[in-house]
């Protein structure tokens, strides 16, 4: 299987004159897989350009904040996609395209429908009480999230005049919290979040702390409880639906939001609950590496013409490995190029950065790998290891370029104790050093450099008493 991605026209003009035609191509032994991979590549191309999904949240202090984010291809709703499937030998070839001149009106119609639905719900909410009010608010939250996703893509397609909703996410959030009763345990919280949910083949992600990419013990324990109550699959590639959550640590409780998504990026249901302090006593709830996390993910140079992806055998989002699990690291480029990888350890008793060995060599060639034309758009394994102590957050930063970076590698020294090549005794400093070494290029050729980052967590599974 291979995937090809093209951007035929992506004109960075004033937004109201913006025009775009995005195309992607994939090959596989089955028609279904070829189509699935082509649509995934198309969603990835949009993800590069759209990093803005509206969301609201409240800090523990009660202050309102607005944040824009789209962090996953599952957040991209694709409508009006043209599909062409052919054969070459034993393989199916699927080509998909999204033309803003044709898809724009479809997004406009969908946004109009969602605006009307929110307006109708707002009127019903104003007259409702008790359980009816709670049900209407969660329904409205689902519709508002759908609206935000379609609005984000519609803005990319060139529209600037989109009327605002009568009911915002922040408004709904305030009313929901006034109605919620804090769950005294993870078990009861899981019951609230899954009650009457009929979906099948669900892949459950750990709930993530707001503003962080780190899986905590809280997220892991809640995910395990949820999996006992739903029809789940262990592999995201086999899922029909995805259950993705986040949580906020407030003054005297934790507020949890979970969303049920389908493969088309639609939010099917939204569930919320609050946990009382007794429920999560002695369980880690706050990310240990918030400042490091922010530094790692801010300022990442992403370009759709020359793009790298870094993943694990369990994906690249909300990734958790338990003790003795096999961790495989995978990389994919959309055009030939070189790359090296810097690893970061930011744990309680360990803090350093190191160069990852990618090949057997006696020189610095051990750190550099080349992706040739035959391997473009294929996932390539760059190493396997077993999750083991000391547990915590593992982070990787991949730097790719069209020319050989052998003379731009970070300075490093061998460490016989851990059999590593250390670039810095401080993980934060290691990130800064690597970014400072990226080649300075002109506007005409800056597409020949790229960067991507990956964060995952390893844990020793410890049962939590209810």
DRENLUMRO-381040 format. One record per residue (C-alpha): x, y, z. Coordinates in nm, 4 decimals. Layout:
N
(rec (X, Y, Z)),
...
***
This chain:
466
(rec (0.0000, 0.0000, 0.0000)),
(rec (0.1143, 0.3544, -0.0707)),
(rec (-0.0333, 0.6979, -0.0303)),
(rec (0.0267, 1.0048, -0.2442)),
(rec (-0.0841, 1.3519, -0.1452)),
(rec (-0.1118, 1.6529, -0.3712)),
(rec (-0.2083, 2.0140, -0.3091)),
(rec (-0.3030, 2.1434, -0.6529)),
(rec (-0.3872, 2.4956, -0.5423)),
(rec (-0.3441, 2.6394, -0.1975)),
(rec (-0.3305, 3.0130, -0.2477)),
(rec (-0.2604, 3.2139, 0.0632)),
(rec (-0.4578, 3.5179, -0.0488)),
(rec (-0.7048, 3.7187, 0.1568)),
(rec (-0.9425, 3.4602, 0.2953)),
(rec (-1.2445, 3.5606, 0.0847)),
(rec (-1.0461, 3.4915, -0.2362)),
(rec (-0.9007, 3.1660, -0.1092)),
(rec (-0.9353, 2.8660, -0.3406)),
(rec (-0.8141, 2.5138, -0.2862)),
(rec (-0.8266, 2.1752, -0.4492)),
(rec (-0.6883, 1.8982, -0.2314)),
(rec (-0.6215, 1.5503, -0.3650)),
(rec (-0.4908, 1.2295, -0.2145)),
(rec (-0.4206, 0.8861, -0.3556)),
(rec (-0.3762, 0.5457, -0.1947)),
(rec (-0.3169, 0.1897, -0.3115)),
(rec (-0.4137, -0.1275, -0.1280)),
(rec (-0.5119, -0.4882, -0.1897)),
(rec (-0.8730, -0.4115, -0.0953)),
(rec (-1.1043, -0.1387, -0.2238)),
(rec (-1.2211, -0.0495, 0.1270)),
(rec (-0.8687, -0.0077, 0.2616)),
(rec (-0.7584, 0.1993, -0.0384)),
(rec (-1.0511, 0.4377, 0.0111)),
(rec (-0.9945, 0.4538, 0.3866)),
(rec (-0.6258, 0.5412, 0.3482)),
(rec (-0.6922, 0.7998, 0.0764)),
(rec (-0.9504, 0.9769, 0.2930)),
(rec (-0.7111, 0.9639, 0.5893)),
(rec (-0.4403, 1.1275, 0.3779)),
(rec (-0.6851, 1.3956, 0.2670)),
(rec (-0.7849, 1.4647, 0.6283)),
(rec (-0.4172, 1.4864, 0.7231)),
(rec (-0.3577, 1.7458, 0.4524)),
(rec (-0.6392, 1.9596, 0.5923)),
(rec (-0.5072, 1.9088, 0.9443)),
(rec (-0.1797, 2.0680, 0.8351)),
(rec (-0.3619, 2.3875, 0.7388)),
(rec (-0.6484, 2.3953, 0.9858)),
(rec (-0.5373, 2.4089, 1.3473)),
(rec (-0.8464, 2.5813, 1.4780)),
(rec (-1.1405, 2.4187, 1.6450)),
(rec (-1.3241, 2.6506, 1.8825)),
(rec (-1.3600, 2.5245, 2.2330)),
(rec (-1.4300, 2.6777, 2.5684)),
(rec (-1.3202, 2.5745, 2.9085)),
(rec (-1.3078, 2.7049, 3.2581)),
(rec (-1.0025, 2.7012, 3.4756)),
(rec (-1.0309, 2.5997, 3.8378)),
(rec (-1.0495, 2.9685, 3.9267)),
(rec (-1.3675, 3.0053, 3.7222)),
(rec (-1.2090, 3.2268, 3.4556)),
(rec (-1.3341, 3.1686, 3.1018)),
(rec (-1.0843, 3.1083, 2.8260)),
(rec (-1.1224, 3.0547, 2.4548)),
(rec (-0.8949, 2.8187, 2.2680)),
(rec (-0.8751, 2.7130, 1.9041)),
(rec (-0.7733, 2.3586, 1.8233)),
(rec (-0.8067, 2.0705, 1.5829)),
(rec (-0.5605, 1.8043, 1.6863)),
(rec (-0.6669, 1.4894, 1.5051)),
(rec (-0.7799, 1.3747, 1.1640)),
(rec (-1.0895, 1.2353, 1.3396)),
(rec (-1.1885, 1.5989, 1.4018)),
(rec (-1.2078, 1.6705, 1.0257)),
(rec (-1.5561, 1.6268, 0.8729)),
(rec (-1.5231, 1.5600, 0.4989)),
(rec (-1.8240, 1.6274, 0.2749)),
(rec (-1.8414, 1.6669, -0.1011)),
(rec (-1.5354, 1.4476, -0.1569)),
(rec (-1.5081, 1.3089, -0.5090)),
(rec (-1.3832, 0.9490, -0.5253)),
(rec (-1.2357, 0.7542, -0.8170)),
(rec (-1.1359, 0.3886, -0.7753)),
(rec (-0.9416, 0.1885, -1.0330)),
(rec (-0.7278, -0.1244, -1.0560)),
(rec (-0.3614, -0.1854, -1.1244)),
(rec (-0.2682, -0.5504, -1.1158)),
(rec (-0.3972, -0.6954, -0.7894)),
(rec (-0.4225, -0.3561, -0.6218)),
(rec (-0.7030, -0.1041, -0.5932)),
(rec (-0.6080, 0.2606, -0.6485)),
(rec (-0.8297, 0.5234, -0.4882)),
(rec (-0.8063, 0.8931, -0.5720)),
(rec (-1.0045, 1.1449, -0.3676)),
(rec (-1.0362, 1.5207, -0.4085)),
(rec (-1.1960, 1.8143, -0.2276)),
(rec (-1.2686, 2.1225, -0.4399)),
(rec (-1.3581, 2.4318, -0.2369)),
(rec (-1.5823, 2.5668, -0.5156)),
(rec (-1.7974, 2.2527, -0.4964)),
(rec (-1.7658, 2.1634, -0.1278)),
(rec (-1.8051, 2.5169, 0.0077)),
(rec (-2.1833, 2.5317, -0.0507)),
(rec (-2.2232, 2.1885, 0.1119)),
(rec (-2.0431, 2.3080, 0.4244)),
(rec (-2.2538, 2.6249, 0.4229)),
(rec (-2.5750, 2.4198, 0.4149)),
(rec (-2.4554, 2.1931, 0.6959)),
(rec (-2.3558, 2.4907, 0.9110)),
(rec (-2.6989, 2.6485, 0.8502)),
(rec (-2.8727, 2.3271, 0.9606)),
(rec (-2.6621, 2.3096, 1.2763)),
(rec (-2.7302, 2.6754, 1.3577)),
(rec (-3.1049, 2.6143, 1.3313)),
(rec (-3.0752, 2.3035, 1.5495)),
(rec (-2.8869, 2.4968, 1.8179)),
(rec (-3.1471, 2.7740, 1.8057)),
(rec (-3.4306, 2.5249, 1.8544)),
(rec (-3.2474, 2.3532, 2.1397)),
(rec (-3.1812, 2.6890, 2.3037)),
(rec (-3.5542, 2.7612, 2.3135)),
(rec (-3.6294, 2.4207, 2.4663)),
(rec (-3.3476, 2.4607, 2.7197)),
(rec (-3.4923, 2.7916, 2.8404)),
(rec (-3.8121, 2.6108, 2.9451)),
(rec (-3.6667, 2.2795, 3.0728)),
(rec (-3.5828, 2.1618, 3.4253)),
(rec (-3.4087, 1.8710, 3.6004)),
(rec (-3.3290, 1.5609, 3.3971)),
(rec (-3.4893, 1.7037, 3.0832)),
(rec (-3.2628, 2.0074, 3.1068)),
(rec (-2.9539, 1.7917, 3.1517)),
(rec (-3.0401, 1.5789, 2.8456)),
(rec (-3.1017, 1.8872, 2.6306)),
(rec (-2.7742, 2.0490, 2.7400)),
(rec (-2.5661, 1.7425, 2.6507)),
(rec (-2.7491, 1.7225, 2.3168)),
(rec (-2.6733, 2.0890, 2.2537)),
(rec (-2.3078, 2.0358, 2.3428)),
(rec (-2.2855, 1.7662, 2.0744)),
(rec (-2.4423, 1.9925, 1.8101)),
(rec (-2.2204, 2.2877, 1.9041)),
(rec (-1.9100, 2.0721, 1.8659)),
(rec (-2.0304, 1.9561, 1.5238)),
(rec (-2.0848, 2.3184, 1.4254)),
(rec (-1.7329, 2.4160, 1.5361)),
(rec (-1.5753, 2.1417, 1.3252)),
(rec (-1.7651, 2.2305, 1.0073)),
(rec (-1.7029, 2.5997, 1.0686)),
(rec (-1.3263, 2.5413, 1.0980)),
(rec (-1.3093, 2.3619, 0.7615)),
(rec (-1.5432, 2.6156, 0.6000)),
(rec (-1.3106, 2.8961, 0.7059)),
(rec (-1.0244, 2.7087, 0.5387)),
(rec (-1.2317, 2.6936, 0.2196)),
(rec (-1.2547, 3.0716, 0.2119)),
(rec (-1.5676, 3.1892, 0.3930)),
(rec (-1.5387, 3.4816, 0.6351)),
(rec (-1.9018, 3.5699, 0.7115)),
(rec (-2.0413, 3.3058, 0.9484)),
(rec (-2.2993, 3.4141, 1.2023)),
(rec (-2.2402, 3.3204, 1.5642)),
(rec (-2.4469, 3.0735, 1.7632)),
(rec (-2.7125, 3.1805, 2.0115)),
(rec (-2.5758, 2.9230, 2.2555)),
(rec (-2.2020, 2.8792, 2.3092)),
(rec (-2.0016, 2.5955, 2.4543)),
(rec (-1.9218, 2.8142, 2.7552)),
(rec (-2.2922, 2.8809, 2.8171)),
(rec (-2.3714, 2.5095, 2.8102)),
(rec (-2.0753, 2.4286, 3.0323)),
(rec (-2.1937, 2.6683, 3.3040)),
(rec (-2.5434, 2.5206, 3.3080)),
(rec (-2.4219, 2.1606, 3.3084)),
(rec (-2.1953, 2.2161, 3.6036)),
(rec (-2.4799, 2.3667, 3.8004)),
(rec (-2.6772, 2.0440, 3.7495)),
(rec (-2.4025, 1.7861, 3.7999)),
(rec (-2.3651, 1.5734, 4.1077)),
(rec (-2.0095, 1.4655, 4.1774)),
(rec (-1.9510, 1.0923, 4.1296)),
(rec (-1.7970, 0.9336, 4.4422)),
(rec (-1.5965, 0.6741, 4.2447)),
(rec (-1.4531, 0.5888, 3.9019)),
(rec (-1.7114, 0.3119, 3.8747)),
(rec (-2.0065, 0.5479, 3.9084)),
(rec (-1.8437, 0.8083, 3.6826)),
(rec (-1.8068, 0.5394, 3.4148)),
(rec (-2.1751, 0.4525, 3.4548)),
(rec (-2.2720, 0.8171, 3.3980)),
(rec (-2.0518, 0.8422, 3.0889)),
(rec (-2.1758, 0.5216, 2.9239)),
(rec (-2.5444, 0.5018, 3.0241)),
(rec (-2.7627, 0.3747, 2.7355)),
(rec (-2.4759, 0.4001, 2.4842)),
(rec (-2.5539, 0.1570, 2.2002)),
(rec (-2.2465, 0.2011, 1.9765)),
(rec (-2.0289, -0.1003, 1.8974)),
(rec (-1.6615, -0.1620, 1.8225)),
(rec (-1.5479, 0.1408, 2.0189)),
(rec (-1.1837, 0.2328, 2.0721)),
(rec (-1.1495, 0.4179, 2.4023)),
(rec (-0.8756, 0.6754, 2.4545)),
(rec (-0.7617, 0.7743, 2.8028)),
(rec (-0.9080, 1.1067, 2.9130)),
(rec (-0.6370, 1.3688, 2.8674)),
(rec (-0.5705, 1.6600, 3.1029)),
(rec (-0.6728, 1.9838, 2.9331)),
(rec (-0.3833, 2.1424, 2.7450)),
(rec (-0.1566, 1.8384, 2.7761)),
(rec (-0.0488, 1.5415, 2.5612)),
(rec (0.0453, 1.3328, 2.8646)),
(rec (-0.1598, 1.0336, 2.9754)),
(rec (-0.1977, 1.0373, 3.3535)),
(rec (-0.2970, 0.7638, 3.5971)),
(rec (-0.6398, 0.9303, 3.6243)),
(rec (-0.6959, 0.8964, 3.2492)),
(rec (-0.5759, 0.5365, 3.2463)),
(rec (-0.7967, 0.4245, 3.5382)),
(rec (-1.1080, 0.5917, 3.3962)),
(rec (-1.0445, 0.4384, 3.0541)),
(rec (-1.0188, 0.0913, 3.2093)),
(rec (-1.3510, 0.1417, 3.3882)),
(rec (-1.5183, 0.2611, 3.0682)),
(rec (-1.3920, -0.0418, 2.8753)),
(rec (-1.5781, -0.2717, 3.1166)),
(rec (-1.9102, -0.1126, 3.0164)),
(rec (-1.8828, -0.0761, 2.6376)),
(rec (-1.8355, -0.2940, 2.3309)),
(rec (-1.4700, -0.2148, 2.2639)),
(rec (-1.1805, -0.3083, 2.0356)),
(rec (-0.8127, -0.2978, 2.1310)),
(rec (-0.6906, -0.1660, 1.7963)),
(rec (-0.7995, 0.1758, 1.6646)),
(rec (-0.7704, 0.0492, 1.3048)),
(rec (-1.0557, -0.1955, 1.3714)),
(rec (-1.2850, 0.0580, 1.5386)),
(rec (-1.6151, 0.1864, 1.4028)),
(rec (-1.6354, 0.4509, 1.6743)),
(rec (-1.3957, 0.6371, 1.9022)),
(rec (-1.4530, 0.7541, 2.2595)),
(rec (-1.2222, 1.0490, 2.3290)),
(rec (-1.2116, 1.2421, 2.6524)),
(rec (-1.0505, 1.5263, 2.8374)),
(rec (-1.0716, 1.6527, 3.1913)),
(rec (-1.0130, 1.9672, 3.3928)),
(rec (-0.8882, 1.9750, 3.7488)),
(rec (-1.1029, 2.2249, 3.9414)),
(rec (-1.0743, 2.3439, 4.3006)),
(rec (-1.2744, 2.0608, 4.4592)),
(rec (-1.3559, 1.8241, 4.1727)),
(rec (-1.2570, 1.7026, 3.8281)),
(rec (-1.4808, 1.7753, 3.5299)),
(rec (-1.4744, 1.5077, 3.2559)),
(rec (-1.6034, 1.5336, 2.8990)),
(rec (-1.6132, 1.2338, 2.6626)),
(rec (-1.7185, 1.2438, 2.2954)),
(rec (-1.8287, 0.9528, 2.0801)),
(rec (-1.6965, 0.9999, 1.7242)),
(rec (-1.7498, 0.8047, 1.4046)),
(rec (-1.4957, 0.7423, 1.1293)),
(rec (-1.6220, 1.0463, 0.9364)),
(rec (-1.5270, 1.2913, 1.2111)),
(rec (-1.8829, 1.3428, 1.3375)),
(rec (-1.9529, 1.3820, 1.7078)),
(rec (-2.2375, 1.1412, 1.7786)),
(rec (-2.2773, 1.1928, 2.1514)),
(rec (-2.1239, 1.4028, 2.4265)),
(rec (-2.1151, 1.2862, 2.7877)),
(rec (-2.0020, 1.4818, 3.0910)),
(rec (-1.9563, 1.4081, 3.4588)),
(rec (-1.7773, 1.5382, 3.7669)),
(rec (-1.5760, 1.3338, 4.0147)),
(rec (-1.5544, 1.4149, 4.3831)),
(rec (-1.2076, 1.4284, 4.5468)),
(rec (-1.2672, 1.0967, 4.7253)),
(rec (-1.2901, 0.9226, 4.3873)),
(rec (-0.9373, 1.0111, 4.2771)),
(rec (-0.7585, 1.0208, 4.6097)),
(rec (-0.3983, 0.8956, 4.5707)),
(rec (-0.4311, 0.8906, 4.1899)),
(rec (-0.2114, 1.1191, 3.9751)),
(rec (-0.4366, 1.3760, 3.8073)),
(rec (-0.2010, 1.6573, 3.7082)),
(rec (0.0463, 1.6059, 3.4203)),
(rec (0.4048, 1.5875, 3.5398)),
(rec (0.5525, 1.7573, 3.2331)),
(rec (0.3178, 2.0457, 3.1441)),
(rec (0.5906, 2.3040, 3.0777)),
(rec (0.8004, 2.0539, 2.8816)),
(rec (0.4920, 1.9372, 2.6871)),
(rec (0.4098, 2.2941, 2.5832)),
(rec (0.7671, 2.3654, 2.4736)),
(rec (0.7844, 2.0417, 2.2719)),
(rec (0.4643, 2.1073, 2.0778)),
(rec (0.4867, 2.4843, 2.0319)),
(rec (0.6641, 2.6148, 1.7244)),
(rec (0.6668, 2.2838, 1.5366)),
(rec (0.7458, 2.3570, 1.1704)),
(rec (0.4739, 2.1828, 0.9674)),
(rec (0.4578, 2.2029, 0.5888)),
(rec (0.2244, 2.0115, 0.3589)),
(rec (0.4746, 1.9952, 0.0719)),
(rec (0.7352, 1.8104, 0.2768)),
(rec (0.5823, 1.6368, 0.5744)),
(rec (0.6884, 1.3686, 0.8193)),
(rec (0.4731, 1.1673, 1.0562)),
(rec (0.5934, 0.9940, 1.3711)),
(rec (0.3806, 0.7284, 1.5368)),
(rec (0.3774, 0.4137, 1.7461)),
(rec (0.2149, 0.0768, 1.6893)),
(rec (-0.0754, 0.2217, 1.8937)),
(rec (-0.1018, 0.5470, 1.7019)),
(rec (0.0184, 0.8953, 1.7890)),
(rec (-0.2698, 1.0337, 1.9996)),
(rec (-0.3194, 0.9833, 2.3731)),
(rec (-0.0768, 0.6906, 2.3671)),
(rec (-0.0336, 0.4684, 2.6730)),
(rec (0.1796, 0.1565, 2.7106)),
(rec (0.1675, -0.0670, 3.0157)),
(rec (0.4615, -0.2581, 3.1585)),
(rec (0.6048, -0.5216, 2.9194)),
(rec (0.4052, -0.3931, 2.6200)),
(rec (0.6005, -0.3808, 2.2924)),
(rec (0.6570, -0.0256, 2.1701)),
(rec (0.7336, 0.0095, 1.7986)),
(rec (0.8278, 0.3481, 1.6544)),
(rec (0.7177, 0.4260, 1.2976)),
(rec (0.7920, 0.7104, 1.0563)),
(rec (0.6388, 0.8148, 0.7235)),
(rec (0.7474, 1.0847, 0.4730)),
(rec (0.5461, 1.2202, 0.1800)),
(rec (0.8626, 1.2741, -0.0275)),
(rec (1.2243, 1.1499, -0.0161)),
(rec (1.4399, 1.2988, 0.2565)),
(rec (1.6770, 1.2549, 0.5489)),
(rec (1.5899, 1.2600, 0.9161)),
(rec (1.7260, 1.2186, 1.2668)),
(rec (1.5434, 1.1821, 1.5970)),
(rec (1.6116, 1.3314, 1.9390)),
(rec (1.4603, 1.1576, 2.2401)),
(rec (1.3690, 1.3301, 2.5654)),
(rec (1.3315, 1.1896, 2.9136)),
(rec (1.1534, 1.4192, 3.1581)),
(rec (1.0813, 1.1969, 3.4551)),
(rec (1.0977, 1.2565, 3.8278)),
(rec (1.4551, 1.1331, 3.8695)),
(rec (1.5758, 1.1537, 3.5090)),
(rec (1.6017, 1.4571, 3.2813)),
(rec (1.8049, 1.4544, 2.9599)),
(rec (1.7983, 1.4541, 2.5779)),
(rec (1.9683, 1.2008, 2.3515)),
(rec (2.0134, 1.1075, 1.9862)),
(rec (1.8250, 0.7961, 1.8789)),
(rec (2.0343, 0.5362, 1.6965)),
(rec (1.8692, 0.4482, 1.3647)),
(rec (2.1335, 0.2342, 1.1920)),
(rec (2.4328, 0.0129, 1.2587)),
(rec (2.7404, 0.2299, 1.2021)),
(rec (3.0608, 0.3302, 1.3799)),
(rec (3.0197, 0.6987, 1.2965)),
(rec (2.7463, 0.9607, 1.3286)),
(rec (2.5749, 0.7811, 1.0400)),
(rec (2.4120, 0.5733, 1.3135)),
(rec (2.1821, 0.8703, 1.3809)),
(rec (2.0753, 0.9588, 1.0223)),
(rec (1.8374, 0.7716, 0.7972)),
(rec (1.7229, 0.8349, 0.4394)),
(rec (1.3747, 0.7668, 0.3020)),
(rec (1.4014, 0.6920, -0.0690)),
(rec (1.1354, 0.7247, -0.3386)),
(rec (1.0296, 0.3610, -0.3056)),
(rec (0.9523, 0.4090, 0.0655)),
(rec (0.7629, 0.7376, 0.0350)),
(rec (0.4176, 0.7243, 0.2014)),
(rec (0.4952, 0.3934, 0.3705)),
(rec (0.5215, 0.3435, 0.7452)),
(rec (0.8807, 0.2463, 0.8239)),
(rec (0.9821, 0.0931, 1.1546)),
(rec (1.2742, 0.2672, 1.3244)),
(rec (1.2918, 0.0551, 1.6368)),
(rec (1.1184, -0.1620, 1.8951)),
(rec (1.1531, -0.1856, 2.2700)),
(rec (0.9642, -0.3102, 2.5735)),
(rec (0.7942, -0.0696, 2.8134)),
(rec (0.9825, -0.1061, 3.1394)),
(rec (1.0890, 0.0829, 3.4498)),
(rec (1.1458, 0.3710, 3.5067)),
(rec (0.7972, 0.4582, 3.3820)),
(rec (0.6771, 0.8003, 3.2735)),
(rec (0.6637, 1.0273, 2.9710)),
(rec (0.8735, 0.9515, 2.6628)),
(rec (0.9038, 1.2166, 2.3908)),
(rec (1.0586, 1.2252, 2.0454)),
(rec (1.1408, 1.5097, 1.8074)),
(rec (1.2030, 1.4217, 1.4411)),
(rec (1.3900, 1.6671, 1.2198)),
(rec (1.3646, 1.6007, 0.8450)),
(rec (1.5361, 1.7734, 0.5539)),
(rec (1.5941, 1.7273, 0.1837)),
(rec (1.9719, 1.7428, 0.2267)),
(rec (2.1991, 1.5390, 0.4504)),
(rec (2.1965, 1.6770, 0.8091)),
(rec (2.5076, 1.4862, 0.9158)),
(rec (2.6941, 1.8125, 0.9828)),
(rec (2.4000, 1.9682, 1.1686)),
(rec (2.3471, 1.7025, 1.4329)),
(rec (2.3324, 1.8276, 1.7910)),
(rec (2.6601, 1.7900, 1.9775)),
(rec (2.6526, 1.4675, 2.1770)),
(rec (2.8591, 1.2488, 2.4068)),
(rec (2.8368, 0.8753, 2.4801)),
(rec (2.6959, 0.7701, 2.8153)),
(rec (2.8211, 0.4229, 2.9057)),
(rec (2.5750, 0.3867, 3.1921)),
(rec (2.2629, 0.3952, 2.9732)),
(rec (2.4343, 0.3212, 2.6397)),
(rec (2.2996, 0.6491, 2.4972)),
(rec (2.4396, 0.9531, 2.3167)),
(rec (2.3432, 1.2484, 2.5354)),
(rec (2.2841, 1.5893, 2.3746)),
(rec (2.1842, 1.7706, 2.6939)),
(rec (2.1420, 1.7036, 3.0651)),
(rec (1.8146, 1.8965, 3.0513)),
(rec (1.5202, 1.7952, 2.8287)),
(rec (1.3937, 2.1511, 2.7775)),
(rec (1.7384, 2.2702, 2.6802)),
(rec (1.7656, 1.9774, 2.4390)),
(rec (1.4526, 2.0916, 2.2491)),
(rec (1.5859, 2.4460, 2.2189)),
(rec (1.9229, 2.3210, 2.0932)),
(rec (1.7687, 2.1045, 1.8210)),
(rec (1.5380, 2.3759, 1.6884)),
(rec (1.8282, 2.6204, 1.6762)),
(rec (2.0130, 2.3800, 1.4431)),
(rec (1.7452, 2.3693, 1.1751)),
(rec (1.8843, 2.5101, 0.8486)),
(rec (1.7902, 2.8656, 0.7535)),
(rec (1.6365, 2.8627, 0.4071)),
(rec (1.4747, 3.1046, 0.1660)),
(rec (1.1013, 3.1235, 0.1009)),
(rec (1.1431, 2.9304, -0.2229)),
(rec (1.2828, 2.6150, -0.0667)),
(rec (1.1709, 2.6110, 0.2956)),
(rec (0.9410, 2.3185, 0.2152)),
(rec (1.2529, 2.1001, 0.2246)),
(rec (1.2602, 2.0939, 0.6020)),
(rec (1.0063, 1.9574, 0.8436)),
(rec (0.9585, 1.8632, 1.2045)),
(rec (0.7199, 1.6444, 1.3999)),
(rec (0.6943, 1.5409, 1.7627)),
(rec (0.5488, 1.2477, 1.9536)),
(rec (0.4721, 1.1977, 2.3220)),
(rec (0.3633, 0.8748, 2.4892)),
(rec (0.3411, 0.7419, 2.8434)),
(rec (0.4553, 0.4150, 2.9987)),
(rec (0.3024, 0.2917, 3.3239)),
(rec (0.3036, 0.0065, 3.5679)),
(rec (-0.0600, -0.0941, 3.6070)),
(rec (-0.1711, -0.0692, 3.9668)),
(rec (-0.5292, -0.1563, 4.0689)),
(rec (-0.7218, 0.1280, 4.2247)),
(rec (-0.9492, 0.0569, 4.5177)),
(rec (-1.2985, 0.1973, 4.4879)),
***
